[in-house]
Amino acid sequence: MKRPRKPKELENQPGKYDERNTLNDLDGRSWLLLTKSFWESETSQIDKSAFAHPAPFMVKDIEKLISLFTKRGMTVLDPFVGSGTTIIAANNIGRSCIGIDLNEKYEELYRQRTQGLDILPTSLYIVGDSNIILDHLDAEVDYIVTSPPYHNILRNKAKGTRNNNGKNYRMSARDGVEYYSENNNDLGNFEEYADFLDAFKSIMAKAYRKLRNKKYATVIISDFTINKKEVCVQADIVRLMQEIGFTFAGTTVLIQPVKPLYPFGYPYAYKINHHHQNLITFRKSEDE
Ligand SMILES: C[S@@+](CC[C@H](N)C(=O)[O-])C[C@H]1O[C@@H](n2cnc3c(N)ncnc32)[C@H](O)[C@@H]1O
């Protein structure tokens, strides 16, 4: 009987690769481990180069997602790519990525971060409003992973990038005000929460049309506090993604163990410290 052929990078790994696997290049054991509903966020050296962005992903976390939802050679889309972490993570494991961001200073940051890296020529960093770029982008993608601004939380809290003097980047103090931009189409600048949700929905509906059928999309977000009110944004994201046509597939809690604890309501009221992100995954499952 013919033995299933393992992808090259798994040749030295003990788990069994199933040749019927159309989703990814993982062996059964690695696949199973990634279905666990919580992961601990993993940092690596290259994360530090993103410190000038107020809210970057950690490269290793995104590599894990991309390895679960794509095969080598496939294409990922991130319509809010910021410092370019998704492009870097995709590249590290042999996938292309189209990243879009409104703010040209983040493209500059991405260029600095990737100096000396061999980024696949099929990967692109496009500067512009995703709401417009996606109308004209001629591409089909195999996976979407993205994280929008958390409404106007950065304006609201007047907190910006962290200084990089501390040994641990995530525990470092904030350096002062650093909004994403002054652009009116920046989702971080909408006064009303409902307008922020509408703009996000419009972009994700356009991204949905670029996604191949049966493929997945992950939105990374945590609940947040604005004007002392707790906002359950994940519930709204699930609803709007379902309205677009996505099917909800599950939430993975990404634990961020090294964030500082603040005594927000102490000693009068309970106020939560957000120490995790939700990786909310959806599938495009249209009838064929
Ligand atoms: C949470 S950050 C993404 C950070 C990114 N994951 C990283 O690792 O650096 C959200 C990004 O969305 C961008 N943005 C806001 N509105 C946008 C729009 N209409 N089109 C494209 N990008 C937008 C902001 O400039 C910001 O960089």
The ligand as an SDF file (V2000), in Angstrom:
LIG
                    3D

 27 29  0  0  0  0  0  0  0  0999 V2000
   -4.7450   46.5460   15.5660 C   0  0  0  0  0  0  0  0  0  0  0  0
   -3.8070   47.3360   14.3190 S   0  0  0  0  0  0  0  0  0  0  0  0
   -3.1520   45.9770   13.4260 C   0  0  0  0  0  0  0  0  0  0  0  0
   -1.7640   45.6040   13.9070 C   0  0  0  0  0  0  0  0  0  0  0  0
   -1.1310   44.4800   13.1250 C   0  0  0  0  0  0  0  0  0  0  0  0
   -1.8290   43.2310   13.3710 N   0  0  0  0  0  0  0  0  0  0  0  0
    0.3550   44.3350   13.4770 C   0  0  0  0  0  0  0  0  0  0  0  0
    0.7870   43.2160   13.8140 O   0  0  0  0  0  0  0  0  0  0  0  0
    1.0650   45.3340   13.4400 O   0  0  0  0  0  0  0  0  0  0  0  0
   -5.0240   47.9840   13.2270 C   0  0  0  0  0  0  0  0  0  0  0  0
   -4.4600   48.6800   11.9990 C   0  0  0  0  0  0  0  0  0  0  0  0
   -5.5630   49.0400   11.1450 O   0  0  0  0  0  0  0  0  0  0  0  0
   -5.1610   50.1600   10.3740 C   0  0  0  0  0  0  0  0  0  0  0  0
   -6.3850   50.7350    9.7760 N   0  0  0  0  0  0  0  0  0  0  0  0
   -7.3750   51.4520   10.3620 C   0  0  0  0  0  0  0  0  0  0  0  0
   -8.3580   51.7570    9.4920 N   0  0  0  0  0  0  0  0  0  0  0  0
   -7.9920   51.2100    8.3010 C   0  0  0  0  0  0  0  0  0  0  0  0
   -8.6080   51.1490    7.0130 C   0  0  0  0  0  0  0  0  0  0  0  0
   -9.7780   51.7570    6.7620 N   0  0  0  0  0  0  0  0  0  0  0  0
   -7.9560   50.4850    6.0150 N   0  0  0  0  0  0  0  0  0  0  0  0
   -6.7550   49.8970    6.2420 C   0  0  0  0  0  0  0  0  0  0  0  0
   -6.1250   49.9120    7.4560 N   0  0  0  0  0  0  0  0  0  0  0  0
   -6.7360   50.5520    8.4690 C   0  0  0  0  0  0  0  0  0  0  0  0
   -4.4090   51.0270   11.3700 C   0  0  0  0  0  0  0  0  0  0  0  0
   -3.5190   51.9060   10.7170 O   0  0  0  0  0  0  0  0  0  0  0  0
   -3.6750   49.9710   12.2410 C   0  0  0  0  0  0  0  0  0  0  0  0
   -2.3470   49.7900   11.8290 O   0  0  0  0  0  0  0  0  0  0  0  0
  1  2  1  0
  2  3  1  0
  2 10  1  0
  3  4  1  0
  4  5  1  0
  5  6  1  0
  5  7  1  0
  7  8  2  0
  7  9  1  0
 10 11  1  0
 11 12  1  0
 11 26  1  0
 12 13  1  0
 13 14  1  0
 13 24  1  0
 14 15  1  0
 14 23  1  0
 15 16  2  0
 16 17  1  0
 17 18  1  0
 17 23  2  0
 18 19  1  0
 18 20  2  0
 20 21  1  0
 21 22  2  0
 22 23  1  0
 24 25  1  0
 24 26  1  0
 26 27  1  0
M  CHG  2   2   1   9  -1
M  END
$$$$
